[in-house]
């Protein structure tokens, strides 16, 4: 089933591939015994990229599914779903 909230799936997949490359790079850094501070810096960068992608998806969800659910009179369910999604996303 296609997710109707994805405005530009190609851009999302591209961002995920970049993040995947960052994580592979982290593995190479560990295998090569790079400096801990350099590895930590790259971990922070990968985490930031994931959080940024998550915010894009969350925004698209609100602008698509949640807004449309109010039109379809199922807004209460979607608001509860949204709150649960935000809670999962912000937990660290």
Short mmCIF file of the C-alpha atoms (twelve columns), coordinates in Angstrom:
data_MODEL
# 
_entry.id   MODEL 
# 
loop_
_atom_site.group_PDB 
_atom_site.id 
_atom_site.type_symbol 
_atom_site.label_atom_id 
_atom_site.label_alt_id 
_atom_site.label_comp_id 
_atom_site.label_asym_id 
_atom_site.label_seq_id 
_atom_site.Cartn_x 
_atom_site.Cartn_y 
_atom_site.Cartn_z 
_atom_site.pdbx_PDB_model_num 
ATOM 1  C CA . UNK A 1  0.000   0.000  0.000  1 
ATOM 2  C CA . UNK A 2  1.403   3.369  -0.986 1 
ATOM 3  C CA . UNK A 3  1.782   5.977  1.722  1 
ATOM 4  C CA . UNK A 4  -0.149  9.033  0.537  1 
ATOM 5  C CA . UNK A 5  1.879   11.415 2.687  1 
ATOM 6  C CA . UNK A 6  5.168   10.980 0.805  1 
ATOM 7  C CA . UNK A 7  5.499   14.103 -1.317 1 
ATOM 8  C CA . UNK A 8  8.813   13.105 -2.862 1 
ATOM 9  C CA . UNK A 9  9.691   9.479  -2.267 1 
ATOM 10 C CA . UNK A 10 12.852  9.778  -4.371 1 
ATOM 11 C CA . UNK A 11 14.225  12.514 -2.109 1 
ATOM 12 C CA . UNK A 12 13.406  10.512 1.021  1 
ATOM 13 C CA . UNK A 13 15.102  7.393  -0.325 1 
ATOM 14 C CA . UNK A 14 18.106  9.467  -1.378 1 
ATOM 15 C CA . UNK A 15 18.445  10.838 2.154  1 
ATOM 16 C CA . UNK A 16 18.200  7.317  3.562  1 
ATOM 17 C CA . UNK A 17 20.956  6.122  1.225  1 
ATOM 18 C CA . UNK A 18 23.183  8.963  2.414  1 
ATOM 19 C CA . UNK A 19 22.517  8.024  6.031  1 
ATOM 20 C CA . UNK A 20 23.232  4.399  5.205  1 
ATOM 21 C CA . UNK A 21 26.575  5.502  3.740  1 
ATOM 22 C CA . UNK A 22 27.341  7.452  6.913  1 
ATOM 23 C CA . UNK A 23 26.691  4.366  9.037  1 
ATOM 24 C CA . UNK A 24 28.889  2.195  6.792  1 
ATOM 25 C CA . UNK A 25 31.564  4.878  7.111  1 
ATOM 26 C CA . UNK A 26 31.283  4.633  10.883 1 
ATOM 27 C CA . UNK A 27 31.914  0.891  10.709 1 
ATOM 28 C CA . UNK A 28 35.014  1.503  8.586  1 
ATOM 29 C CA . UNK A 29 36.220  4.110  11.072 1 
ATOM 30 C CA . UNK A 30 35.897  1.650  13.955 1 
ATOM 31 C CA . UNK A 31 37.601  -1.092 11.943 1 
ATOM 32 C CA . UNK A 32 40.443  1.328  11.108 1 
ATOM 33 C CA . UNK A 33 40.897  2.387  14.735 1 
ATOM 34 C CA . UNK A 34 40.104  6.035  14.034 1 
ATOM 35 C CA . UNK A 35 40.136  8.530  16.883 1 
ATOM 36 C CA . UNK A 36 37.160  8.238  19.212 1 
ATOM 37 C CA . UNK A 37 36.309  11.922 18.903 1 
ATOM 38 C CA . UNK A 38 36.121  11.614 15.107 1 
ATOM 39 C CA . UNK A 39 33.805  8.611  15.407 1 
ATOM 40 C CA . UNK A 40 31.625  10.435 17.932 1 
ATOM 41 C CA . UNK A 41 31.417  13.422 15.594 1 
ATOM 42 C CA . UNK A 42 30.238  11.184 12.760 1 
ATOM 43 C CA . UNK A 43 27.703  9.469  15.044 1 
ATOM 44 C CA . UNK A 44 26.297  12.906 15.900 1 
ATOM 45 C CA . UNK A 45 26.099  13.719 12.197 1 
ATOM 46 C CA . UNK A 46 24.257  10.484 11.369 1 
ATOM 47 C CA . UNK A 47 21.870  10.959 14.287 1 
ATOM 48 C CA . UNK A 48 21.160  14.519 13.155 1 
ATOM 49 C CA . UNK A 49 20.464  13.313 9.611  1 
ATOM 50 C CA . UNK A 50 17.996  10.714 10.922 1 
ATOM 51 C CA . UNK A 51 16.263  13.265 13.139 1 
ATOM 52 C CA . UNK A 52 15.998  15.677 10.232 1 
ATOM 53 C CA . UNK A 53 14.464  12.986 8.044  1 
ATOM 54 C CA . UNK A 54 12.073  12.114 10.855 1 
ATOM 55 C CA . UNK A 55 10.932  15.716 11.064 1 
ATOM 56 C CA . UNK A 56 10.253  15.786 7.320  1 
ATOM 57 C CA . UNK A 57 8.170   12.617 7.616  1 
ATOM 58 C CA . UNK A 58 6.331   13.916 10.668 1 
ATOM 59 C CA . UNK A 59 5.509   17.166 8.872  1 
ATOM 60 C CA . UNK A 60 4.265   15.295 5.828  1 
ATOM 61 C CA . UNK A 61 2.132   13.065 8.043  1 
ATOM 62 C CA . UNK A 62 0.512   16.076 9.703  1 
ATOM 63 C CA . UNK A 63 0.001   17.905 6.414  1 
ATOM 64 C CA . UNK A 64 -1.422  14.801 4.732  1 
ATOM 65 C CA . UNK A 65 -2.966  12.073 6.859  1 
ATOM 66 C CA . UNK A 66 -3.914  14.134 9.884  1 
ATOM 67 C CA . UNK A 67 -5.405  17.009 7.892  1 
ATOM 68 C CA . UNK A 68 -7.296  14.603 5.621  1 
ATOM 69 C CA . UNK A 69 -8.640  12.688 8.617  1 
ATOM 70 C CA . UNK A 70 -10.350 15.816 9.899  1 
ATOM 71 C CA . UNK A 71 -12.112 16.114 6.564  1 
ATOM 72 C CA . UNK A 72 -13.186 12.458 6.821  1 
ATOM 73 C CA . UNK A 73 -14.440 12.891 10.394 1 
ATOM 74 C CA . UNK A 74 -11.883 10.513 11.935 1 
ATOM 75 C CA . UNK A 75 -9.772  13.295 13.413 1 
ATOM 76 C CA . UNK A 76 -9.831  12.077 17.009 1 
ATOM 77 C CA . UNK A 77 -8.233  8.762  16.046 1 
ATOM 78 C CA . UNK A 78 -5.592  10.492 13.953 1 
ATOM 79 C CA . UNK A 79 -4.747  12.963 16.707 1 
ATOM 80 C CA . UNK A 80 -4.174  10.066 19.111 1 
ATOM 81 C CA . UNK A 81 -2.060  8.335  16.471 1 
ATOM 82 C CA . UNK A 82 -0.096  11.549 15.931 1 
ATOM 83 C CA . UNK A 83 0.576   11.984 19.639 1 
ATOM 84 C CA . UNK A 84 1.826   8.396  19.851 1 
ATOM 85 C CA . UNK A 85 4.049   8.911  16.796 1 
ATOM 86 C CA . UNK A 86 5.546   12.112 18.232 1 
ATOM 87 C CA . UNK A 87 6.178   10.379 21.564 1 
ATOM 88 C CA . UNK A 88 7.995   7.505  19.798 1 
ATOM 89 C CA . UNK A 89 9.996   9.966  17.712 1 
ATOM 90 C CA . UNK A 90 11.182  12.204 20.552 1 
ATOM 91 C CA . UNK A 91 12.272  9.390  22.859 1 
ATOM 92 C CA . UNK A 92 16.031  9.133  22.915 1 
# 
